[in-house]
Amino acid sequence: MIDFRYHIVSIVAIFFALGAGVVLGAGPLKGTGSELVQSQAEKDRQQLADARAELVQVKALDKYRDDYVAKVTAGLTDGKLDGKRIVVVTMPGADGDLTNGLQDELEQAGGQVTTRVALDAKLFDPGQRQLVEPLVTDLVTADNPFPPDSTTYERAGLILARGVAAKEEGMPADADSTKIISGLTGAKLLSLKPAQIKDRASLIVVVAAKPPTPAPDNSSYSDAVDFITGLDQASGGVVVAGTPETAQNGGLLKALRSDSEATKIVSSVDVADIPSGRMTVVFALAEQATGKAGQYGAMDAKNGVAPPAVQTKDN
């Protein structure tokens, strides 16, 4: 808003000066025109100086806020995820720096990230549904059957979760895990880093991508929301982490939060790009491990800034 104001003030000042110079220079106020223009120019310069000072102050306060949270409250998440194995799943186009920051926070809290799964845009391409449907059917396991009314992408989420995660801690990777990972990576629907896992995780963090421009209709995320609910059903819990943009129209979190059934089991955090938000992802993941879910953050987050267990006051 400040940058916009800065440019508008500059443009208005220029045109005012030009217009005033032409009119006054040719009219009966010719002798006083330059004084009027100079006076207005001085006012405009002061407005610009004030806008610059305001911008500097806002940036300084933002930096102070983030530094304070990162340095003064850093120990609040210590041990919250001790003994928990976690898979980080990135949606197509998810920001790498955001993902790295989240992984660092999870590990600082005592969690162990067993692998990172990067979903390919091909997975959600409507033209590839004919590939996805038979593949997930072929990869289903006896211990992870599909619910009768499940959708194709809910089943895809169930399959991936069976490959890299489990409802309980301490479950090793097995032949079914290897088959699933091989099938999904072989079809180029996703990739893993590291490519091989020894132990399956119990918890999953999904990293949302910023919505494209122009923003799509929220209904375009229905397959992704189904996929995420599938991940939750075959694991110990899922938190979807994103930025404020993802919680607005055209974003994944907005679509997720609009699904009343999904929000009963899946948690979300819409400020994962700032230190306090990354801490909230940890708290939300710890809450998921107890069987509870919530929607947290700054953008119409139904359950407030963080799980009740870490709030000193109600919202």
C-alpha positions as CSV (number, residue, x, y, z in Angstrom):
1,M,0.0,0.0,0.0
2,I,2.9,2.4,0.8
3,D,4.6,1.8,-2.5
4,F,1.4,2.4,-4.4
5,R,0.9,5.6,-2.4
6,Y,4.4,6.7,-3.2
7,H,4.0,6.4,-6.9
8,I,0.5,8.0,-7.0
9,V,1.8,11.0,-5.0
10,S,4.8,11.4,-7.4
11,I,2.6,11.2,-10.5
12,V,0.0,13.7,-9.1
13,A,2.8,16.1,-8.2
14,I,4.3,16.0,-11.7
15,F,1.0,16.6,-13.5
16,F,-0.1,19.3,-11.0
17,A,3.2,21.1,-11.5
18,L,2.9,20.9,-15.3
19,G,-0.7,22.0,-15.4
20,A,-0.3,24.8,-12.9
21,G,2.8,26.1,-14.8
22,V,0.9,26.3,-18.1
23,V,-2.2,27.9,-16.7
24,L,-0.6,30.3,-14.4
25,G,2.2,31.2,-16.7
26,A,-0.3,32.4,-19.4
27,G,-2.9,34.0,-17.1
28,P,-3.4,37.0,-14.9
29,L,-1.6,35.3,-12.0
30,K,1.6,35.0,-14.0
31,G,3.7,36.8,-11.4
32,T,2.6,34.5,-8.6
33,G,2.4,31.2,-10.5
34,S,5.9,30.1,-9.7
35,E,5.4,30.7,-6.0
36,L,2.3,28.6,-6.0
37,V,3.9,25.7,-7.9
38,Q,6.9,25.9,-5.6
39,S,4.7,25.8,-2.6
40,Q,2.8,22.7,-3.9
41,A,6.0,21.0,-4.8
42,E,7.3,21.5,-1.3
43,K,4.1,19.9,0.1
44,D,4.5,17.0,-2.3
45,R,8.1,16.5,-1.3
46,Q,7.1,16.4,2.4
47,Q,4.4,13.9,1.6
48,L,6.9,11.7,-0.2
49,A,9.3,12.0,2.7
50,D,6.6,11.0,5.1
51,A,5.7,8.0,3.0
52,R,9.3,6.9,2.8
53,A,9.7,7.2,6.5
54,E,6.5,5.2,7.1
55,L,7.8,2.5,4.8
56,V,11.1,2.3,6.6
57,Q,9.3,2.1,9.9
58,V,7.0,-0.7,8.7
59,K,9.9,-2.7,7.3
60,A,11.8,-2.3,10.6
61,L,8.9,-3.4,12.7
62,D,8.3,-6.4,10.5
63,K,11.9,-7.4,10.8
64,Y,11.8,-6.9,14.6
65,R,8.7,-9.0,14.9
66,D,10.2,-11.9,13.0
67,D,13.6,-11.7,14.7
68,Y,11.9,-11.6,18.1
69,V,9.8,-14.7,17.4
70,A,12.8,-16.5,15.9
71,K,15.2,-15.7,18.7
72,V,13.2,-15.1,21.9
73,T,10.6,-17.8,21.5
74,A,12.7,-20.3,19.6
75,G,12.6,-22.8,22.4
76,L,8.9,-23.1,22.6
77,T,8.7,-25.9,20.0
78,D,11.7,-27.9,21.4
79,G,10.7,-31.5,22.0
80,K,7.2,-31.1,20.7
81,L,7.8,-33.7,18.0
82,D,10.4,-35.9,19.7
83,G,10.2,-39.5,18.4
84,K,7.9,-38.5,15.5
85,R,8.8,-39.3,11.9
86,I,7.4,-36.9,9.3
87,V,7.0,-36.9,5.6
88,V,7.0,-33.5,3.8
89,V,4.9,-33.5,0.7
90,T,5.2,-30.5,-1.7
91,M,2.3,-29.6,-4.0
92,P,3.3,-28.7,-7.6
93,G,5.0,-25.3,-7.7
94,A,5.6,-25.2,-3.9
95,D,8.3,-22.8,-2.9
96,G,11.6,-24.4,-2.0
97,D,12.7,-21.9,0.6
98,L,9.3,-22.2,2.4
99,T,9.7,-26.0,2.4
100,N,13.3,-25.8,3.7
101,G,12.3,-23.5,6.5
102,L,9.5,-25.8,7.5
103,Q,11.8,-28.8,7.5
104,D,14.3,-27.0,9.7
105,E,11.5,-26.1,12.2
106,L,10.2,-29.7,12.3
107,E,13.7,-31.0,13.0
108,Q,14.4,-28.3,15.6
109,A,11.2,-29.5,17.4
110,G,12.7,-33.0,17.5
111,G,11.0,-34.5,14.5
112,Q,12.7,-36.7,11.9
113,V,11.9,-36.0,8.3
114,T,12.2,-39.4,6.6
115,T,11.7,-38.1,3.0
116,R,10.4,-35.3,0.9
117,V,7.8,-36.2,-1.7
118,A,7.5,-33.7,-4.6
119,L,4.1,-34.1,-6.4
120,D,4.2,-33.5,-10.2
121,A,1.6,-31.4,-11.9
122,K,0.9,-34.4,-14.0
123,L,-0.8,-36.0,-11.0
124,F,-3.6,-33.5,-11.0
125,D,-3.8,-33.0,-14.8
126,P,-7.4,-33.9,-15.8
127,G,-5.9,-35.4,-19.0
128,Q,-3.9,-37.9,-16.9
129,R,-6.9,-39.3,-14.9
130,Q,-7.0,-42.3,-17.2
131,L,-3.4,-43.1,-16.0
132,V,-4.1,-42.4,-12.3
133,E,-7.3,-44.4,-11.9
134,P,-5.9,-47.9,-13.0
135,L,-2.6,-47.3,-11.3
136,V,-4.0,-46.7,-7.9
137,T,-6.3,-49.7,-8.3
138,D,-3.2,-51.8,-9.1
139,L,-1.3,-50.5,-6.1
140,V,-4.0,-51.1,-3.4
141,T,-2.9,-53.2,-0.5
142,A,-4.8,-55.7,1.7
143,D,-4.1,-53.7,4.8
144,N,-5.2,-50.3,3.3
145,P,-8.5,-51.0,1.4
146,F,-10.3,-48.2,-0.4
147,P,-13.6,-46.9,1.2
148,P,-16.5,-47.8,-1.1
149,D,-17.4,-44.2,-1.9
150,S,-13.9,-42.9,-2.2
151,T,-12.8,-40.8,-5.2
152,T,-9.9,-41.5,-7.5
153,Y,-7.7,-38.8,-5.8
154,E,-8.7,-39.8,-2.3
155,R,-7.5,-43.3,-3.3
156,A,-4.3,-41.8,-4.7
157,G,-3.7,-40.1,-1.3
158,L,-4.4,-43.4,0.5
159,I,-1.9,-45.2,-1.7
160,L,0.9,-42.6,-1.2
161,A,0.3,-42.6,2.5
162,R,0.6,-46.4,2.6
163,G,3.9,-46.2,0.8
164,V,5.6,-43.6,3.0
165,A,3.6,-43.4,6.2
166,A,1.4,-45.3,8.7
167,K,-1.1,-44.5,11.5
168,E,1.4,-45.6,14.2
169,E,5.0,-44.8,14.8
170,G,7.7,-47.3,14.3
171,M,6.4,-49.0,11.1
172,P,9.2,-50.0,8.7
173,A,9.1,-49.8,5.0
174,D,8.1,-53.1,3.5
175,A,7.5,-54.8,0.1
176,D,4.2,-53.0,-0.3
177,S,5.9,-49.6,0.3
178,T,8.5,-50.4,-2.3
179,K,5.9,-51.4,-4.8
180,I,3.9,-48.3,-4.3
181,I,6.8,-45.9,-4.4
182,S,8.1,-47.6,-7.5
183,G,4.7,-47.5,-9.2
184,L,4.1,-43.8,-8.5
185,T,7.6,-42.6,-9.3
186,G,7.8,-44.8,-12.4
187,A,4.6,-43.1,-13.7
188,K,6.4,-39.8,-13.1
189,L,3.6,-38.6,-10.8
190,L,6.0,-37.7,-8.0
191,S,9.6,-38.0,-6.9
192,L,11.2,-38.8,-3.5
193,K,14.3,-37.4,-1.8
194,P,15.8,-39.6,-0.6
195,A,14.4,-42.1,-3.1
196,Q,14.5,-45.0,-0.6
197,I,13.1,-45.0,2.9
198,K,13.8,-47.4,5.8
199,D,11.0,-46.3,8.1
200,R,7.6,-45.0,7.4
201,A,6.5,-41.8,9.1
202,S,3.3,-41.3,11.1
203,L,2.8,-37.6,10.3
204,I,2.6,-35.6,7.1
205,V,3.1,-31.9,6.3
206,V,1.8,-30.8,2.9
207,V,3.3,-27.6,1.5
208,A,0.9,-25.6,-0.6
209,A,1.9,-23.5,-3.6
210,K,0.9,-19.9,-4.2
211,P,-2.1,-19.7,-6.5
212,P,-1.4,-18.9,-10.2
213,T,-2.4,-15.7,-11.9
214,P,-5.3,-15.3,-12.7
215,A,-6.4,-17.3,-9.6
216,P,-8.5,-20.4,-10.5
217,D,-11.9,-21.2,-9.1
218,N,-11.7,-22.9,-5.7
219,S,-13.5,-26.0,-7.2
220,S,-10.4,-26.6,-9.3
221,Y,-8.7,-27.9,-6.1
222,S,-11.3,-30.6,-5.4
223,D,-8.9,-33.4,-6.5
224,A,-6.1,-32.0,-4.4
225,V,-8.4,-31.7,-1.3
226,D,-9.5,-35.3,-1.9
227,F,-5.9,-36.4,-2.2
228,I,-5.0,-34.7,1.1
229,T,-7.9,-36.3,2.9
230,G,-6.7,-39.6,1.6
231,L,-3.2,-38.9,3.0
232,D,-4.8,-38.2,6.4
233,Q,-6.9,-41.4,6.4
234,A,-3.8,-43.7,6.1
235,S,-1.5,-41.8,8.4
236,G,-1.4,-40.4,11.9
237,G,-2.3,-36.9,10.8
238,V,-1.8,-34.2,8.1
239,V,-1.1,-30.4,8.3
240,V,-1.3,-28.3,5.2
241,A,1.1,-25.3,5.4
242,G,0.9,-22.3,3.1
243,T,1.1,-18.5,2.9
244,P,-1.7,-16.0,3.3
245,E,-2.3,-16.1,-0.5
246,T,-3.1,-19.8,-0.3
247,A,-6.0,-19.0,2.1
248,Q,-7.7,-16.5,-0.3
249,N,-9.9,-17.2,-3.3
250,G,-8.0,-19.3,-5.8
251,G,-5.8,-20.9,-3.2
252,L,-5.5,-24.5,-1.9
253,L,-6.1,-23.6,1.8
254,K,-9.2,-21.7,0.9
255,A,-10.6,-24.7,-0.9
256,L,-9.6,-27.0,1.9
257,R,-11.3,-24.8,4.5
258,S,-14.4,-24.7,2.4
259,D,-14.8,-28.4,2.7
260,S,-16.5,-29.2,6.0
261,E,-15.6,-32.9,5.9
262,A,-11.9,-32.3,5.2
263,T,-11.5,-29.8,8.0
264,K,-12.8,-32.4,10.5
265,I,-9.6,-34.4,10.0
266,V,-7.0,-32.2,8.3
267,S,-5.3,-29.1,9.8
268,S,-4.0,-26.0,8.1
269,V,-1.7,-23.1,8.8
270,D,-1.8,-20.0,6.5
271,V,1.2,-18.1,7.8
272,A,4.0,-20.7,7.3
273,D,6.3,-18.1,5.7
274,I,7.0,-16.4,9.0
275,P,8.7,-17.8,12.2
276,S,5.5,-17.8,14.3
277,G,3.7,-19.6,11.5
278,R,6.3,-22.3,11.2
279,M,6.0,-22.8,15.0
280,T,2.3,-23.1,14.6
281,V,2.8,-25.9,12.0
282,V,4.7,-27.8,14.7
283,F,2.0,-27.2,17.3
284,A,-0.7,-28.2,14.8
285,L,1.2,-31.4,13.9
286,A,1.6,-32.3,17.6
287,E,-2.2,-31.8,17.9
288,Q,-2.8,-34.0,14.9
289,A,-0.9,-36.8,16.7
290,T,-3.6,-36.6,19.4
291,G,-6.4,-37.0,16.8
292,K,-7.5,-33.4,16.7
293,A,-7.6,-30.9,13.8
294,G,-7.8,-27.1,13.5
295,Q,-7.4,-24.3,11.0
296,Y,-4.9,-21.7,12.1
297,G,-3.4,-18.4,10.9
298,A,-4.4,-14.9,9.9
299,M,-6.8,-15.4,7.0
300,D,-10.3,-16.3,8.3
301,A,-8.7,-19.1,10.3
302,K,-11.7,-20.7,12.1
303,N,-9.7,-21.9,15.2
304,G,-7.5,-18.8,15.7
305,V,-3.7,-18.3,15.7
306,A,-2.6,-21.6,17.2
307,P,-4.0,-24.8,18.9
308,P,-5.7,-24.2,22.2
309,A,-3.0,-26.1,24.1
310,V,-0.4,-23.4,23.3
311,Q,-2.6,-20.3,23.7
312,T,-2.6,-18.4,27.0
313,K,-5.9,-16.7,26.1
314,D,-8.9,-17.6,24.0
315,N,-9.3,-15.8,20.7
